[in-house]
Amino acid sequence: MAAGSRPPVPTSHAKPPLASLISTHDFEDAASRSLTPKAWAFISSAATDLNTKRRNTSAFADIALRPRTLRDASSVDLSASMLGRPLRMPLFCSPAAMASLVHPDAEKAIGTACKASGIAQCVSTSASYPLADIVAAVDAHPVDTPHDTPVFFQLYVDKNRANTRRLIRDARAAGAKALFVTIDAAVPGKREADERVPADAPIISPLSGTAAAHDAKGSSIGRTMGAFIDSSLCWADIPWLRSCAPDMPIVLKGIQTSEDAVLAMEAGVDGIVVSNHGGRSLDTVPATILILLELRKNCPEIFDRLDVYIDGGIRRGTDIFKALCLGAKAVGIGRGPLFAVNYGYAGVLKYIELLRDELETTMKLCGVTSLEQLHPEYLNTLAVDHLIPAKNPVDSSAHVRSRL
């Protein structure tokens, strides 16, 4: 796609049968042809020229696999954990706003599919339903074998800190198991496709209480609904966040440099998500898999000190495998579940199962039978190593903090 060009918008409402979809790309294609123009523009859009959005996906292909053969791969164990909570596979649904633009069951359908699949769900501040309703739907969903399904809460810090305290209090009461604080969106990014298409119905988030609107800049849901976000949030606020949620793990979502990963470690948070907001905040930042490679090169100690997760551009089981080899404990999918919830609960369930099957196949073909066996030696990163910045020996974390 040329710089500045518009992504395609739906031209019909034809939707292929769910049974005919055999890859995550099929779900995106179906959404592009069947969602309303505004829903498609909101979900598919990214910042300015979409470079980072494209690179998030393409960078995975630049990293080659190094399979080992003649190993017993008759069975594979995909079990993992997030913040000490067990998962059936190392996957979670990243927070994504306003799933009701796609399907009326929205985050409830995503959450119940997560439960059926044994993975975690992280619910956005701008979700379509109150968090308590989503958690109740997840808790009530029947499964053959009872198991814990962690639901996490993603937080945008409000300019009105009292509202933030209320959101955290309500999240704790609803049973959220951790707080994922988004730090890569001090202001909303310029998503031109979203700006161009007016909303066809009122859009209000029950959690944040904000509404989408049209103004002189356009009609972006992300920009107008994100006006409440506090751009003054800084490292000095981490203790305040701890005071608001003393019994909840805190994860910083949006780490994009090794320097900030070290600062997060020193701030004492429980985890980080290597993320660039799916390319929706700032264009031309590196693909997230390259950021993860930067952490592996410049500050490998963080992988022993806190949980490291990643999202952005995950489309295949090979992508998940590569992220895990570089040290991620679990991998997030954001847009994907929104494309999949086009088919409701069954669509999200199939989307997750496709990734599960591809990851299991990748592990078997690489001679790996459990996640504990994964390490960087299963990868050839020579094609991208030159893109990874070297650690500056004089640029210590204390020096970085002194310049903030």
SVG drawing of the C-alpha trace seen along z (x, -y; Angstrom):
<svg xmlns="http://www.w3.org/2000/svg" viewBox="-27 -22 57 62">
<polyline fill="none" stroke="black" stroke-width="0.4" points="0.0,0.0 1.4,-3.4 2.2,-5.9 -0.9,-7.8 -3.3,-5.5 -6.5,-4.4 -7.1,-0.8 -10.0,0.9 -13.5,0.5 -16.2,3.1 -18.1,3.1 -20.7,5.8 -22.1,7.5 -21.4,11.0 -19.7,13.2 -18.3,16.6 -19.3,19.6 -17.2,20.0 -16.3,23.6 -14.6,22.2 -12.0,20.1 -8.8,22.0 -6.3,19.2 -6.3,16.0 -6.0,14.1 -9.3,15.5 -11.0,13.9 -9.5,10.5 -10.6,10.8 -14.1,11.8 -14.2,8.8 -13.0,6.4 -16.0,7.5 -18.8,7.7 -18.3,5.1 -19.8,1.7 -17.5,-0.9 -17.0,-2.6 -16.3,0.7 -13.7,1.7 -12.1,-1.7 -11.8,-1.7 -10.4,1.8 -8.1,1.9 -6.7,-1.6 -3.3,-2.5 -1.1,-5.7 -0.5,-7.8 1.3,-5.8 0.8,-2.4 4.5,-1.5 4.7,-0.1 1.4,1.9 2.9,3.6 6.3,4.2 4.8,5.7 3.7,8.6 6.5,8.7 9.3,8.6 8.4,12.1 9.1,13.5 12.6,12.0 13.5,14.3 14.1,17.8 13.5,21.0 16.3,23.6 14.4,26.9 16.0,29.9 15.1,33.3 15.0,37.0 13.5,36.1 10.4,37.7 7.7,35.2 4.7,37.4 3.2,35.2 3.6,31.6 2.9,29.7 1.7,26.1 0.9,25.3 2.1,21.9 1.4,19.2 0.8,15.4 1.7,13.8 1.6,17.2 -1.8,18.2 -1.9,21.3 -2.8,21.2 -3.4,24.1 -1.3,22.3 0.9,19.2 -1.7,16.8 -3.9,14.0 -6.4,11.7 -4.9,8.2 -7.3,5.3 -9.2,4.0 -11.9,1.3 -15.6,1.4 -16.0,5.0 -19.7,4.3 -19.0,2.5 -18.5,6.1 -20.9,8.3 -23.5,7.6 -21.9,10.2 -18.6,8.3 -16.1,8.8 -18.4,11.4 -18.0,13.7 -14.2,13.1 -14.0,13.9 -16.1,17.1 -14.0,18.3 -10.8,17.5 -12.3,19.6 -13.1,22.5 -9.6,22.4 -7.8,22.0 -6.2,18.7 -6.4,15.2 -8.4,12.1 -7.3,8.5 -10.3,6.2 -10.0,2.6 -10.9,-0.5 -13.0,-1.3 -14.8,2.1 -18.5,2.3 -19.7,3.8 -18.9,3.1 -16.0,5.3 -18.3,7.0 -20.7,8.1 -17.8,9.6 -16.4,11.4 -19.8,12.8 -20.3,14.1 -16.9,15.8 -17.6,17.3 -21.0,18.6 -19.7,20.2 -19.7,24.0 -16.6,26.1 -16.0,29.8 -13.1,29.5 -13.3,26.6 -10.3,24.3 -9.3,20.8 -9.5,18.3 -7.6,15.1 -9.3,11.8 -7.0,8.8 -8.0,5.1 -6.2,2.7 -6.1,-0.9 -5.7,-4.2 -5.0,-6.7 -7.6,-9.4 -6.8,-13.1 -9.2,-13.0 -7.3,-10.7 -10.5,-10.1 -11.9,-8.4 -8.8,-6.2 -9.2,-5.2 -12.8,-4.3 -11.9,-2.2 -9.3,-0.3 -11.7,0.2 -14.4,1.5 -11.9,3.8 -10.8,5.3 -14.4,5.8 -15.2,7.5 -12.3,10.0 -9.7,8.7 -6.4,10.5 -4.0,7.8 -3.7,4.2 -2.2,3.7 -1.4,0.0 -1.1,-1.3 1.9,-3.7 2.4,-4.0 -0.5,-6.3 0.0,-9.5 -2.2,-11.0 -4.1,-9.0 -2.3,-8.4 -3.5,-9.9 -5.5,-7.1 -6.6,-8.6 -8.9,-5.8 -10.8,-6.2 -11.0,-10.0 -12.4,-9.7 -15.5,-7.6 -18.2,-9.2 -19.8,-7.0 -23.2,-5.5 -24.5,-5.3 -23.7,-6.8 -20.7,-5.0 -20.2,-5.3 -17.9,-3.3 -19.7,-2.3 -16.3,-2.0 -14.6,-5.2 -17.9,-7.0 -16.5,-8.7 -18.3,-9.0 -17.1,-9.2 -17.8,-12.4 -17.1,-14.3 -15.1,-17.5 -12.9,-19.7 -10.2,-17.0 -12.6,-14.2 -14.5,-11.3 -11.9,-9.1 -13.3,-6.9 -9.8,-6.4 -9.0,-10.1 -12.3,-11.5 -12.9,-8.7 -9.3,-9.0 -9.5,-12.6 -9.6,-11.7 -6.2,-10.1 -3.6,-11.7 -0.6,-12.6 1.3,-13.6 1.6,-10.0 5.3,-9.3 7.6,-6.9 7.0,-8.8 3.4,-7.7 4.2,-4.0 4.0,-4.1 0.7,-5.9 -0.7,-3.2 0.6,-0.6 -1.3,-2.5 -4.5,-2.3 -4.1,1.5 -1.9,2.8 -3.0,6.4 -2.9,6.5 0.1,7.2 1.0,4.3 2.1,4.8 3.2,1.9 1.9,2.2 3.8,0.4 7.5,0.9 9.4,0.1 13.1,-0.3 15.5,1.7 16.1,-1.5 12.5,-1.6 12.4,2.1 15.2,1.6 13.4,-1.3 10.3,0.9 12.3,3.5 13.8,1.0 10.3,-0.4 9.4,3.0 6.4,3.8 5.4,7.4 5.6,7.5 5.8,5.6 4.2,6.0 6.4,5.2 3.9,3.4 3.5,0.4 -0.3,0.4 -0.6,2.4 1.0,-0.5 -1.9,-2.7 -0.1,-5.3 3.2,-6.3 4.2,-5.3 7.8,-4.1 8.6,-2.7 10.2,0.8 8.2,4.0 7.6,5.5 9.5,8.7 12.6,6.5 12.0,4.7 11.9,8.1 15.2,9.0 16.7,5.7 15.7,6.6 17.3,10.0 20.5,8.3 20.8,5.3 19.2,6.3 18.7,10.1 18.5,9.9 14.9,8.6 13.6,12.0 14.6,13.4 13.2,10.4 9.7,10.0 7.2,11.4 7.8,10.3 4.9,10.4 4.5,9.2 1.7,8.3 1.6,6.8 1.4,8.5 0.8,12.1 -0.9,14.0 0.6,17.5 1.8,20.2 5.3,19.6 5.0,16.0 4.1,17.2 7.0,19.7 9.6,17.1 8.4,14.7 8.6,17.5 12.1,18.4 13.2,14.8 11.9,14.9 8.2,13.9 6.2,15.8 3.0,15.3 1.8,13.6 -1.1,11.3 -3.5,11.0 -5.5,7.8 -7.2,7.1 -7.5,10.8 -10.3,11.5 -12.1,8.5 -12.0,9.9 -13.1,13.3 -15.9,12.0 -17.6,11.2 -18.8,14.8 -19.5,14.5 -18.2,16.9 -17.7,19.7 -15.5,17.5 -13.2,16.5 -12.9,20.1 -11.9,21.2 -9.4,18.4 -7.7,19.4 -7.8,23.1 -6.2,22.3 -3.3,20.6 -3.0,23.5 -2.8,26.0 -0.2,24.0 1.9,23.6 1.8,27.3 2.7,28.1 5.7,25.7 7.0,27.1 6.8,30.7 8.5,29.8 11.3,28.0 11.8,31.0 10.4,29.3 7.9,30.8 7.5,28.2 7.8,24.4 10.7,24.8 12.9,26.1 12.5,23.0 15.5,20.7 17.0,18.3 19.1,21.1 16.0,22.2 16.1,18.9 18.3,17.3 18.1,13.6 21.0,12.5 18.6,10.8 17.5,8.3 20.4,8.2 21.8,5.1 18.5,3.3 19.0,3.7 20.5,0.7 23.6,1.4 23.5,0.7 25.2,-2.6 27.7,-1.8 27.3,-5.3 23.6,-5.4 22.7,-3.8 19.2,-3.7 20.1,-6.3 21.4,-8.5 18.2,-8.0 16.0,-8.8 18.0,-12.0 17.0,-13.3 13.3,-12.6"/>
</svg>
